Amino acid sequence: MRVEYRLDNATIFIKPEPLKRIYLELSRACNLSCAMCFRHFYKEDSTSFMDESTLKNVIDQIAHSSVEEVILGGIGEPFLSPYWKDAIKWIKDAGKRIAITTNGTLIDQETAAFLVANDVDRLYISVESSTLGHNNVESTIHVADMMNIMKQSSHTENPVLCAEVVLMKSTLEDSVMLIKELSRHGFKYVLLNNILPMTPKMDNEVLYEKSKDDNLWHELSAQLYKDVAVEYPEFSIKTERLCRFVERNATVIASDGSVSPCYRLLHDGAERVLGRTKMLKRYSFGNVNSQSLEEIWESSSYTIFRFKVHHALYPSCTDCGFHGGCGFLFSTDGDCRSNVPSCGDCLWYRQIILCP
């Protein structure tokens, strides 16, 4: 199969790459209410769960597909779903790798034992020491120690413990100490992220700027490289762009079965980019309850979207000369090149924000 795309006076034939990774949103709900969380600015129902029939439908479709890994994540807390155990069992029975992103606060001894016994590959716990986050350092260390004992007695490395840490100006030094402490409790990998401001007050916490060198990256690396594997975001806004969802041949399936290209376009909401508020409009290429996932992934619209993202056929809004007076900057609805949706100033696209 190939998709035809017209670019100026050229005709390009695109062969869709096989789908490799799925981010599965079991839950939009969360048991916490962190000040910096995107969920506060959703414009839609943010308490729903993926129902059993939709979950089964997704697993049935990927069982004999090219998909290699499923990540139970999204913006909600997956352990609130009544079907999280079923999801893990069905995904492993389908022969796929599985990772889970969680705030960790719902992991008790029974849950930890289930994750070890069912060979979950990776467990990402978001851990914060800031009052803007959930300040769950003590509970995270408790979970890690408990799971390490269970893994040792079961003679297994899985799940590999990973942490997600959000960096802010006010807690930067604390975050370095936190990462060192996590390494002493069996965490093998840390994904660092910049804060994505939700309010003007949070703008003061950002560590990235429009024009800046990479000194912070070197400073952090020099302090942490001996302790644990760390993945760093960018700390300056650059024209060069890379979308991890596109480069990894990944998609996101929302709790209602709709298929979105990334976390940013998963829900209606808002964010702040370089001091201004931008409205985020949910964008879906189809729904697994009415179309097959393969049909959606290989559709002309989705294939062309990924092609344009990969080749950066979007305006670079953050360093555009008309940045100060452009009306396209306040919504993802479109841009000056008629792209819908627009990714022109996406901070995930600039590697300021990273996904697992």
HELIX and SHEET records of a PDB file:
HELIX    1   1 PHE A   38  PHE A   41  5                                   4    
HELIX    2   2 GLU A   52  ILE A   62  1                                  11    
HELIX    3   3 PRO A   78  LEU A   80  5                                   3    
HELIX    4   4 TRP A   84  ASP A   93  1                                  10    
HELIX    5   5 GLN A  109  ALA A  117  1                                   9    
HELIX    6   6 VAL A  137  SER A  154  1                                  18    
HELIX    7   7 LYS A  169  THR A  171  5                                   3    
HELIX    8   8 LEU A  172  SER A  183  1                                  12    
HELIX    9   9 PRO A  200  GLU A  205  5                                   6    
HELIX   10  10 ASN A  215  LEU A  224  1                                  10    
HELIX   11  11 ARG A  244  GLU A  247  1                                   4    
HELIX   12  12 LEU A  293  TRP A  297  1                                   5    
HELIX   13  13 SER A  300  HIS A  310  1                                  11    
HELIX   14  14 CYS A  317  ASP A  319  5                                   3    
HELIX   15  15 HIS A  323  GLY A  325  5                                   3    
HELIX   16  16 GLY A  327  PHE A  330  5                                   4    
SHEET    1   A 2 VAL A   3  LEU A   7  0                                        
SHEET    2   A 2 ALA A  10  ILE A  14 -1                                        
SHEET    1   B 9 ALA A 229  GLU A 231  0                                        
SHEET    2   B 9 TYR A 189  ASN A 194  1                                        
SHEET    3   B 9 VAL A 160  LEU A 167  1                                        
SHEET    4   B 9 ARG A 122  SER A 126  1                                        
SHEET    5   B 9 ARG A  97  THR A 102  1                                        
SHEET    6   B 9 GLU A  69  LEU A  72  1                                        
SHEET    7   B 9 ARG A  21  LEU A  24  1                                        
SHEET    8   B 9 ALA A 250  ILE A 253  1                                        
SHEET    9   B 9 VAL A 259  SER A 260 -1                                        
SHEET    1   C 2 GLY A 269  VAL A 273  0                                        
SHEET    2   C 2 ARG A 276  LEU A 280 -1                                        
END                                                                             
